[in-house]
Amino acid sequence: MENFQALFLGILQGLTEFLPVSSSGHLVIAQHFIKFASASLFFDIMLHIATLFAVFIYFRKECFELLKAPFSPLGLLLIVATIPTGLIGFFGQEHFKVLFASPNVIPVTLVINGAILFTISLLASKNSIEGQAFELTKNNILKALLIGIAQGIAITPGISRAGMTISSALLCGFSLSQAFSFSFLLSIPAIIGAFILEFEGINNLSSYTPLIVGFAAAFVSGLAALYILRRLLWSGYLSLFGYYCVIMGGFFYFML
């Protein structure tokens, strides 16, 4: 893999990881068109690790609070939401590997993702921006489970993890700020779990330089994308990405 390809994929990953257009779907398509023969889940997951670092930086206050009190109401709700995601990822990993190797599914899933973003736009207009602190209630536990299931489904390439978790959180009645922070804090254990499952993929790398280049590019662009997404979510412009996904889904359908 050439360094410029790694740079391109890193920037693509960083932007699309947090802008809700599906980073995995775009990576599958990009790797298909640039003929990245050694495409593997491990390289993809390392780019996710880079964006995980971006989450740590952006949500450093929340992460610090969780480190001090991991079993706070927010911490316990994140643990609850992680359980269905982990089960879906573990038992469905072979199925998802097939999907990652099948670019032809991306046009369909991108259109589905567009519909999800239209849903977010409608819900965001009805939900308040600021919400109260998270509480550990039976109702919130059920909501966390639903959000965790949504995140597990979003392992499918072409379906945005951010889009699925934010829309499901808004549907459950979370405020914009609650949905935004819960979505990306929930990505932390999900990405770490995926990294553990695919760690053996490191043996397939012939050179580590492209990996470093891609990692740095994904971190910088990912941090920038978080600030962009928050502004767009608060402004109610996410429907623009819905149109983008539908258009790109149609474009890729005729190109593949």
C-alpha positions in Angstrom: 0.0 0.0 0.0 1.4 3.4 -1.0 1.7 6.3 1.5 -0.6 8.6 -0.5 -3.3 5.9 -0.5 -3.0 5.6 3.3 -3.2 9.4 3.6 -6.3 9.5 1.4 -8.0 6.7 3.3 -7.0 8.3 6.7 -8.6 11.6 5.8 -11.6 9.8 4.4 -11.9 7.8 7.6 -11.6 10.8 9.9 -14.2 12.9 8.0 -16.7 10.1 7.5 -16.3 8.5 10.9 -18.1 11.5 12.5 -19.9 13.1 9.6 -22.8 10.5 9.5 -22.2 9.1 6.0 -20.6 5.8 7.0 -16.8 5.6 7.2 -16.8 1.9 6.6 -18.9 2.2 3.4 -16.7 4.9 2.0 -13.6 2.9 2.8 -14.9 -0.2 1.1 -15.7 1.8 -2.0 -12.4 3.7 -2.0 -10.4 0.5 -1.6 -12.4 -1.0 -4.5 -11.6 1.8 -6.8 -8.0 2.3 -6.0 -7.5 -1.5 -6.2 -6.2 -1.8 -2.6 -5.6 -5.6 -3.0 -4.6 -6.1 0.6 -7.6 -4.4 2.1 -8.2 -5.8 5.6 -10.3 -5.1 8.6 -7.1 -4.5 10.6 -6.1 -1.4 8.6 -9.7 -0.1 8.9 -9.8 -0.7 12.6 -6.5 1.1 13.1 -8.0 4.1 11.4 -10.9 3.8 13.9 -8.4 3.7 16.7 -7.0 7.1 15.4 -10.5 8.6 15.5 -10.9 7.0 19.0 -8.0 9.3 20.1 -9.9 12.2 18.6 -12.9 11.3 20.8 -10.7 11.2 23.8 -9.5 14.7 23.1 -12.9 16.2 22.2 -14.7 14.6 25.2 -11.7 14.8 27.5 -13.9 16.2 30.4 -16.4 13.5 30.1 -13.7 10.8 29.8 -11.9 12.1 32.9 -15.2 12.0 34.9 -15.8 8.4 33.7 -12.3 7.4 34.8 -13.0 8.9 38.2 -16.4 7.3 38.5 -16.8 4.5 36.0 -19.9 3.2 37.7 -21.7 6.5 37.6 -25.2 6.5 36.0 -23.6 7.5 32.6 -20.9 4.9 33.0 -23.4 2.1 33.8 -25.7 3.1 30.9 -22.7 3.0 28.5 -21.9 -0.5 29.8 -25.5 -1.6 29.3 -25.5 -0.3 25.7 -22.2 -2.0 25.0 -23.5 -5.4 25.7 -25.8 -5.9 22.7 -23.2 -4.2 20.5 -20.6 -6.7 21.6 -22.9 -9.7 21.2 -23.8 -8.6 17.6 -20.2 -7.9 16.7 -18.9 -11.2 18.2 -21.5 -13.6 16.8 -21.8 -11.7 13.5 -18.2 -11.1 12.7 -17.9 -13.6 9.9 -21.1 -12.2 8.3 -19.7 -8.6 8.6 -16.4 -9.7 7.0 -18.3 -10.9 4.0 -20.1 -7.6 3.7 -16.8 -5.7 4.0 -15.6 -7.7 1.0 -18.8 -7.0 -1.0 -18.9 -3.4 -2.4 -22.2 -4.2 -4.2 -24.1 -3.9 -0.9 -22.9 -0.3 -0.3 -25.4 1.5 -2.7 -28.3 -0.1 -0.8 -27.0 0.6 2.7 -26.1 4.2 1.8 -29.6 4.9 0.7 -30.9 3.3 4.0 -28.4 5.5 5.9 -29.8 8.6 4.0 -33.3 7.7 5.3 -31.9 7.5 8.9 -30.4 11.0 8.5 -33.7 12.4 7.4 -35.2 10.9 10.5 -32.5 12.6 12.6 -33.4 16.0 11.1 -37.1 15.5 12.0 -36.3 14.4 15.5 -33.7 17.1 16.1 -36.2 19.8 15.4 -38.4 18.4 18.2 -35.8 17.7 20.8 -34.3 20.3 23.1 -30.6 21.1 22.8 -29.6 20.7 26.5 -30.8 17.9 28.7 -30.5 16.9 32.3 -27.8 14.6 33.7 -28.1 10.9 32.9 -30.0 8.9 35.5 -29.9 5.1 36.1 -33.6 4.3 35.7 -35.4 1.3 34.2 -36.6 3.4 31.3 -33.1 4.7 30.6 -31.7 1.1 30.8 -34.1 0.0 28.1 -33.1 3.1 26.0 -29.4 2.2 26.4 -30.1 -1.3 25.2 -31.9 0.0 22.1 -29.1 2.3 21.3 -26.6 -0.5 21.7 -28.5 -2.7 19.3 -28.6 0.2 16.8 -24.8 0.5 17.1 -24.4 -3.2 16.5 -26.4 -3.0 13.3 -24.2 -0.1 12.2 -21.2 -2.5 11.9 -22.7 -3.1 8.4 -20.7 -1.1 5.9 -22.7 1.8 4.5 -24.7 2.3 7.8 -23.3 5.2 9.9 -22.6 4.3 13.5 -23.0 8.0 14.5 -26.2 8.2 12.5 -27.8 5.1 14.0 -26.9 5.9 17.6 -27.8 9.6 17.5 -31.1 8.9 15.7 -32.0 6.1 18.2 -31.1 8.3 21.1 -33.2 11.2 19.8 -36.0 8.7 19.2 -35.7 7.6 22.8 -36.2 11.2 23.9 -32.6 12.3 24.6 -31.7 15.9 24.1 -29.3 16.9 21.3 -26.4 17.2 23.7 -27.2 13.9 25.4 -27.5 12.1 22.1 -24.3 13.6 20.8 -22.2 12.8 23.8 -23.7 9.3 24.5 -23.2 8.3 20.8 -19.5 9.1 20.8 -18.7 7.9 24.3 -20.3 4.7 23.3 -18.0 4.4 20.4 -15.0 3.9 22.8 -15.7 0.3 24.0 -17.0 -0.6 20.5 -13.8 0.4 18.7 -11.6 -1.2 21.4 -13.6 -4.4 21.2 -13.3 -4.5 17.4 -9.5 -3.9 17.7 -9.2 -6.9 20.1 -11.1 -9.1 17.7 -8.9 -8.2 14.7 -5.6 -7.8 16.5 -4.2 -10.9 14.7 -4.4 -8.9 11.4 -1.2 -7.1 12.3 0.7 -10.0 11.0 -0.5 -9.4 7.5 1.1 -6.0 7.2 4.3 -5.8 5.1 5.0 -2.2 6.0 4.1 0.0 9.0 4.7 3.4 7.3 1.4 3.6 5.5 -0.3 2.6 8.7 1.3 5.5 10.6 0.4 8.0 7.8 -3.2 6.8 7.7 -3.4 6.9 11.5 -2.2 10.6 11.7 -4.5 11.7 8.9 -7.5 10.0 10.5 -6.8 11.6 13.9 -6.5 15.2 12.6 -9.5 15.0 10.2 -11.6 13.1 12.8 -11.1 15.8 15.4 -12.1 18.5 12.9 -15.2 16.5 11.9 -16.4 16.3 15.5 -16.6 20.1 15.7 -18.3 20.3 12.3 -20.9 17.6 13.2 -21.9 19.3 16.5 -22.5 22.6 14.7 -24.5 20.9 11.9 -26.6 18.9 14.4 -27.4 22.0 16.5 -28.2 23.9 13.3 -30.5 21.2 11.9 -28.6 20.7 8.6 -28.0 16.9 8.8 -30.6 16.3 6.1 -28.0 17.6 3.6 -26.0 14.4 4.4 -29.1 12.4 3.8 -29.4 13.7 0.3 -25.6 13.1 -0.1 -26.0 9.4 0.9 -28.9 8.8 -1.4 -27.1 10.5 -4.4 -23.9 8.6 -3.7 -25.8 5.4 -3.3 -27.3 5.8 -6.8 -23.9 6.9 -8.2 -22.1 3.8 -6.8 -24.9 1.6 -8.0 -24.1 2.5 -11.6 -20.3 2.6 -11.1 -19.8 -0.8 -9.5 
